[in-house]
Amino acid sequence: MTGFALVIAFVIAIVIMIVAISKFRLHPFLSIMAVSLLFAIVAGIPLTDIPGVIGTGFSNTFKSIGIVIIFGALIGTLLEKSGAALKMADSVVKLVGKRNPELAMLIMGWIVSIPVFCDSGFVILNPIRKALVRRTGKSSVACTIALSLGLYISHCFIPPTPGPIAAANTLFEQGLNQDTNLLFVIILGLVCSILPLIASYVFAKYIGRRVKDREEAGEDSGEEVVRSYEELVASYGKLPSGLVSFAPIIVPILLMGLSSALQMAGTPIPVITFLGTPIIAIAVGVLLAIIPLAQQNMMKDFYEFTNDTLKVTGPILFITAAGGVLGNVIASSQMVNFIKENSAVLSSLGLLFPFLLSAILKTAQGSSTVALTTTAGIVAPMLTALGFNTPILAALTVIAIGAGAMTVSHANDSYFWVVTNFGNMRVEDGYKTQTLGTLVVGIASIINVYLIYLFL
């Protein structure tokens, strides 16, 4: 199957998957895998190639974020059990006030995701989010979505995240035949974050009043649900220091940020590149997270904490990997080629053209980075014809592509499953929050891009 019929088949496949999960309570892993297989057959991928396509999509997801999720979750467990997460929550509350945990998570996420992938950033910051919710009594869903969208905005807009860098290199070098001006991209990425950050905060507050996570809905039970914040603090006797508490999170971020900065400057240092690799950086975080555990004389429970973490992360990893399978099946079909071949129809729309093309690719195959790089490759030869043939306009085109690359995050995006599972939400609530939120932020982003364009 090819052409527009394939696009229709994709839409039907997504609807079937959502209904199977939400109405018939089929496990997301089985639902996504089944839909991926059926869509691969309908799309005309040779039967002998389908097992390889499925295996590659599954293994690539594990390779990219599998260990990061396990180590990140282990950091969260150790910080939570030692009381370090509560100490961090106290520090954040003192900084922004007890009434604004959503704002704290939004800004924290936006800053962290400048050098760090949003998937890794969410896993790293999730312990602070959980402790902050307990500390303030505010909506868990509101804080989850504020953190998620804050991470997402800088992930798609601001170098040294790989997506914006790759898109900028393609547009400048292939479209303008000149060296890439990352400074323009960074400045415009910062300025164009203003409206989407505001929209994220408003949406997070709005949706937090309407959607509850599993614990808030009473689906989870246990001692933690009924214990107050004060009782939790008292149970630790004395909380770890702020420096020891924040180190497992701050140090990995600094290592990844320093590595990215040196790479961007063209002066990489091998040992920093090694330490700045997400897997190694977060492994360093695990080692640092053991310190407060040892200070609390809880090392005897380390094995049990690790085992419990692996039990929790197992379902998350497999569902996330299934999303990677769906994305790879779509990428292996003719749908992306069909979109490329018909891009001329959209080219008269100005900056809306790269935005819409990127949004279509993002929604179709799941990866924001792939949407950024693929759209840039399509747009680069048309850059002069579109009238974006100056460095500043080329940089603004990168941001327009980034805005589309946010729109929207759903079941074929590994980030959707990271946010939904670590945020303790049902799948249907993930669509109400993460998917709808990325639509709101994507629209706010392109509006911000056009506002800047009026002054250029």
N, C-alpha and C positions, 0 to 999 in steps of 0.2 A: 504494500500500500504506500502511496506517495501523495504529495500535494496537500490540498486543503482537507481532504478526507482523513489524512493522518493526524492533522491538528484536531479534528473533531473526535477521532478515536482516542487521542490523548486526554481530551476533556472528559470524555465518557469514562475512561479508565480512572481518572482522579475521583470522579463522582462515585464510582463503584467502590473504590477504596475507602472513601470517607464514610459511606453508608455501611459498609461491612464492619468498620471499626466502631462507629458510634451507635448504630441501630442494632446490629446483630452481635455486637460484642466480640467479634473475631479479634484475636491478638494482633496488634499492629505489625509485628514481625511477619506473621503468616499472611496478613492482608497485603502488605507491600510486596512481599516476595511473589505472591500469586499474581497480583496485578502486573508486576514487572515481567513475569514469564508470559502472561497472556498478551501484553502489549508488544513484547518482542516478537511473538508469533504473528500478530496482526500487522505489525510494521514491516514484515517481510524479511527480517534478519534470518539468514540461512540457519536451519535447524542445527546444523553441526557447529555453528559459531556461538549459539545462545549460551551453552554452558560456560564457555570462556568469557563471554561478556558479563555474565552474572558473577562469575568468580573474580574477575578483575575489579568490578565495581565494589564487591564485598571487601576484597583484600586491600584495595587502595584506601578505603575509609579507615580500616584498622591501621594501615601504615601511616596515614597522615595525622590522625588524632586519637587512635586507640590508646596508646601508652600515655598520652597527655591526659586523657580523661581519667584513667586509672590513678596516675600519680596525683593529678589535681584533686580528685575525690579523696584520696588518702590524706593529702594536706588538710582538706576540709575536715575530715574525721578527727585527725590529731589535734587540730586547732580547737575544734568543738569540745572534744573530751578533756583537754587540758585547761579549758577556760580562756584560752588566748583569743578565740573569736568574740567572746563577751567583752574582753578588754578592748579589742578593736572597735566594737560597736559603741562602747562608752566614749571612746576618743572621737568617733565620727559624730555622735550626738552632741558632744561639747562644741564641735566645730560648726555644725549647721543648725543645731537646735532639734529638739525632740519632735517638732511638728513637720520636719522636712526630710524624712529618710528617703523619699522618692527622688528628691533633688540631689541628695548625696550620692545615691547609686547611679543616677544619670550622668553626673559630672565625672564621677570616679570611672565609670565605664568608658566614657568618651575619651578621657585622658589615657587610660590603660591601653585601649585598642589602637592607638596611633602606632606603637611599635609591635603590638601583639595581636595575633589572629583573634577574632571575636569568640570563636569556640573556646580557645584556651583561656581568654580573658574571663569568660563567664564562669568557667570551672574554677579559676583562681579566686575570683571575687565572691563566689556563691556563699562561702562560710560567713563573710562579713554581712551579706544580705540576710541570711537566716538569723544571725545574731541580732542584727539591727531591727528586724521585724519583731523578734521577741522582746527586745529592749524597749521599743516604742509602742508596740501594740497596733501598729499600722497594718494595712493590707499587704499580705505576702505577694499577691498577684501584681499589685501596683509596683512594688519594689522590684519584682522579677522583670516586668516589662520595661520599667525605667532603665534598669541595668542592661537589658538586652538591646534596647534601641540606642542607648548611649554608645555601647560597644559597636553597634552596626554602622552608625553614622561615620565615625572616624575610620572604621575598617574599609568603607567604600570611598572615602573622600581624601584622606590625608596620608601621603607617603610618610614613613617608609613601608607601609603595608604593601605587599607585592602587587596587588591588583591595580591600584592607581599608578604605581611606578611603571608597570608593563604597558598600561594604556597610554601613559604620557610618552614613553619612549617610542611607541608605534606612531602616534599622531605627529610628534615633532620630527622624528627621523624619516618616516615614510611620507607623511603628509606635507611637511614644511621643508624637508631636506636640511635640517639644522639640528644642532645639539639640543638635548632636552633641557628645558628650564623648569626644574623641579620647584624652585622657589616660588614661581607663579602658582603652580599647582597647590603647594602647601598653603600659601596665603589665601587663595580663593577657596580652598577646602575649609580653612578656618572660618572665613567670612560666611560661606554658604552653609555652615553648620548651625547658624543662629536660629533661623526659622524652624528647621526640623527638630532642634533641641527643645524649643518652646512647644512645638506640636507634640513631641514625645512626652513631655512632662504633663501636659493637659490630658493627653490620651491615657497615660498611665493612671492618673488620678481618677479619670472617668471610668475606665474599665475595672479598676480595683474595687469600685463600689458595686459592680454588677456581676463579677465573676469571682468565685472562691476556689482556692486550691483544695486538695483532698483533705488536708488537716482541718482547714477552716470549715469545710463542708461536713466534718464529722466522720469522714471515711477512714481516717487513720486514728488509732487509739494507742494509748501507752502513757507512761509516766510523764514524758516531756510535755504532753498536751496540757496537763493540769498543773504543772509546777510553774510558779510565778518567776519573774526575772530575779527578784530578791532571793527567793529560795535557791535558785540555781547558783547565784554568786556565793551564797552562804555554804553551799555544798562543796565548793572548791577551797574554802578557807581563805586563801589569798590568791588573787589572780596574778598571772605572769606580768612582767613589765611591758610597757608599750613597745619598746625596741625589740624585745624577744618575740612579742606577739606579731608584729608587722613584718619582721624579717622574712618569713617563709613566702610572703606575697611580694614584698617590695624587691627583694634581691633577684628573683627570677625575671621580674619586669625590667629591672635595670640591666641585667645581663642581655636580655633579648633586645632591649632598646639600644644599648651600646653597640651590639653586633650589627643591628640594622643601620645605625648611623655611620659606622665605619664602612660598611658595604656601600652605602649611598655615596659616601665621600670618595670611594675608590681606593681606600687604604685599609683593607681587611687585615686583621691580625689573627693568625690561625687559632691560637688558644682562646681568644674572645669569640671567634666564630663557632668554635666547638662548644664553649660554655653557653653561648647565646642561642644554640639550637633548642627549640621548645622542649624536646624530650629531656635534654641534659639540664636546661635551666630549671625545669620543674622538679627534676630529680634532686637538684641542689635544694629546692624548696622543701622537699620531703625530709632531707637531712636536717635542715634548720627547724622543721616542725617537730622533730624528735626532742629538741632541747627543752621547750616548755613541758613536754610530757615527762621528761626525766626530772625536771625541777619539781613536778607535782608528785614524784615517786610513783608513777603509773607505768613504768616500763614493763612490768609483769603482764600488763594487759595489751602490749603492743601487737602480739600475734593475733589476739582476738579482734582488735580493731582493724587490722589489715584484712583478716578473713571476712569480717562483716562488710568492709568496703568493697571487696571483690564480689560479694553476693549482690550488693546494691548496683554496682556498675555493670554487671553482666548483662541484664536486660537493656540497659541504656546503650551499651556497645552494639548489641545485636540489632536493635531497632535502628540505630544510627547507620550501621553498615547496610541494612536493608534499604534505607533511603539512598545510599550510595549506589546500590544495584539499580534502582529505578533511574537515577540520574545517568548512569552509564548506558543503560538500555536506550534511553532517549537520545543520548549523544551518538550512539551507534546506528540509530535509524536515520532516515532521510529528512527528519523534521527540521533540523538545524540548517541543512542545505537548502531546504524549501524557503526558510525564512531569509537566508542570504540572497537567494535568487530573486526574491520579490522585494528586496530592500529599496529598489528604485521608486516604488510606489510611495514610499514614505519620505523620500529625500527632499520633497518640496516643503517640508514642515519646519525647516530651520533647526533650532536646538531641540525641538520636540522629536525630531527624527532619531538622533542618537539615544535620547531618553527612552522612546517607545521600543526601539530595536533592542536595547539592553534589557528593558523590562520583559519583553517577550522571551528573550533568550534565558533570562533569570528564572522566569516562571516555568519555562519548559524543561530546563535541565538542572536547576537547583543551585549551582555554584555561582556566587557573586564574582569570584575571580575569573571564571570562564566567561561570564557575561561581559565583564570589563574588557578582557583581552580580545575576545571574538568581535565585539562591537567596534573596538578601536581598529581592528584589522579591516573591517568592512568600510568604516567611515574615512579612514586615512586617505584613500585615493580620491575621495569626494570633497576633501576639506576645503580646497580652493573654490570649487563649484558652489559649495554651501556658503561661502563668504567668510569662513573662519580661518583666514590665512595669515593671521598675526599671532605672535607667541601668546599674548594674553587671551585671545579668543580660542586658540587651540587648548590652552589650559582650562578655560571655562567649559570647553567641550568635554574634557576629561571628567569634570565634575558632573556635567549633565549625564554622561554615561554611568558614573557612579550612582547618581540618583536612581537611574533605571535599574541598576544592579541590586538595589534594595527591594525592588518591587516585583514579586512578593516572595516571602519565605513561607514555604509549606512543606508537604510531606517528602518531597524529593531533595530537600535541603537538610544536610546534617545538623545545621545550627538550629533548625526548628525542633529537632528531637532533643538536642542538648538543653534548650530552654524549657521545653515542655516537661522533660523528665526531671531535670535538676530543680525546676520550679514546682515540681509535685502537682502538675496539672493533668487533667484528663485530655485526651487527644482533641475532642470537640472543643474544649476550652482553649487549646492551643491555636485553633483556627480563629476563635473569637478574639484572642489577645495578640499572639505573635504575628499571625498572617494579616489580620486587620491593621495591627499597629505598623507593620512594614509598609502597607499600602498608604496609610496616613502620612508616614514619614517620607515615603517616596514622592508623594504629591507635594508636600511642604518643601521638599528639597528642590524640585524643578521650579516651583514658584520662586524660591530664593534665588535660583540661577537666573531666572528671567529678570528679577529685580536688579541684580548686579549687571546684567546685560544692558539694561536701559541706560546705565551710566558709562558704558564703554564705547 
